[in-house]
């Protein structure tokens, strides 16, 4: 079903949906932005047309509402453990193609990696549905086309926003009743970005051996430049829709230290100490080596392990958010050029 809906009708649609779903979309956090007197566009509950920010790329990904930044896993006392309840109210998330494609990466990491499914994520996953926000043109720093994540069919509805309202394509029958007596029929087929200003070549485009790529890049001097440039703030990882690292810690209650809860909280492989072991040994003490670890995981190691696509979906948020203006797309191209040069030198020996 294809409909053209006016802004006030869209608000009515959201009101109906909120009775059965938790509805999230990019929305402005007033004066919470990166620079003074700017808003932060994050995923928040929406209930009206005016709540949704569709003119620009969200600064944070849907990951923030799918896997919370801080989450209680279980409660404990001296003798018992009680698993924390998971809110399994269905979620309807407005998201762009790259973020919807990111879900397959999260699914692998939380449901398949290591042979054990994450309890909390598994309970929620079947309750998540997506409304595709159409990108009429590429945003700054996006390189989704190069990563093959500019298109998706994993949506229940699709929407093209404009100042006059929205054109909506409804694919899932479970959503049809919410559109009753709204809008008027129209012709609408969701479109996708076919070209980005930023373009990348991944290392596997010049070498089909992941271990060979690893061997060439692991100790290469190109990472030394980032020892001084990268400040290890982790902003790139918090904005990434496919990062899944977290730390575990216990919170003992003051009134009774034998009772408390275990929580997990987002962590970052770029933060000093993330890879430290008991005894004080750290695998990656320098910022450049931590950046290398992340880059290889995103465009080599994950694909080698999962056997599917690269982990990076080319959303460009890492470039958007970096206070040092480090471009991840440029890093990927440097990696590929380095591998290509190494192979050429090897062939000439």
HUNOR-V196849 format. One line per field, one symbol per residue. phi: phi as a letter, one per 40 degrees, with the letter a starting at -180 (. if undefined). psi: psi as a letter, one per 40 degrees, with the letter a starting at -180 (. if undefined). burial: I if it has 24 or more other C-alpha atoms within 12 Angstrom, else O. Layout:
# HUNOR-V196849
phi = ???
psi = ???
burial = ???
This chain:
# HUNOR-V196849
phi = .bbbbcdcccccdccccccbbcbbadaccdfbccbdgbcbcbcacbbadcccbbcbcccbccdcbcbddbaccababcbbbbcccbcbddbbbcacdcccccccccdcccbbcggbccdcccccdcccbbbcccccaccdgcbccccgbcbabcbcababcacciacbbbbccccddccdgbgbcacabdbbcbabccbbbcdccbacbdccdccccdbcccccccccccbfcgcccccccbcbcabbabbccccaccbiabbbadbbcccdgcbcbdggcbcbccdcccccdcccccbaccccccgbccccbgcgcccccccbfcccccccccdcccccccccccccc
psi = hhihhidddddddddddedeihhiihihhhfeidihfiihhihihieidedhheeihidiieddedgidhhhdiiiadeihhhiihhehihhhhiiddddddddddddddddheehhhdddddddeehiihhhhhdiiihehfdddefeeiiefidiihhiideaihhhhdhdeeddeehfiaiiihhhhiihehidhiihideeehehdddddddddfiededdedddhefdeddddeheeheiiiiiihhhddgeeiaihiiiiiheehhedeiiheehhdgdiddddddddddddfcddddddfbiidhefdeddddeheefhhdddddddddddddddddddde.
burial = IIIIIIIOIIIIIIOIIOOOIIIIIIIIOOOOOOOOOOOIIIIIIIIIIIIIIIOIIIIIIIIIIIIIIOIIIIIIOOOOOOOOOOOOOIIIIIIIIIIIIIIIIIIIIIIOOOOOOOOIIIOIIOOIIIIIIIIIIIIIIIIIIIIIIIIIOIIIIIIIIOOOIIIIIIIOOOIOOIIOOIIOOOOOOIIIIOIIOIIIIIIIOOIOOIOOIIOIIIOOOIIOOIOOOIIIIIIIIIIIIIIIIIOOOOOOOOOOOOOIIIIOOIIIIIIIOIIOOOOOOOOIIIIIIIIIIIIIIIIIIIIIOIOOIIIIIIIIIIIIIIOOOIIIIIIIIIIIIIIIOIOOOOOOO
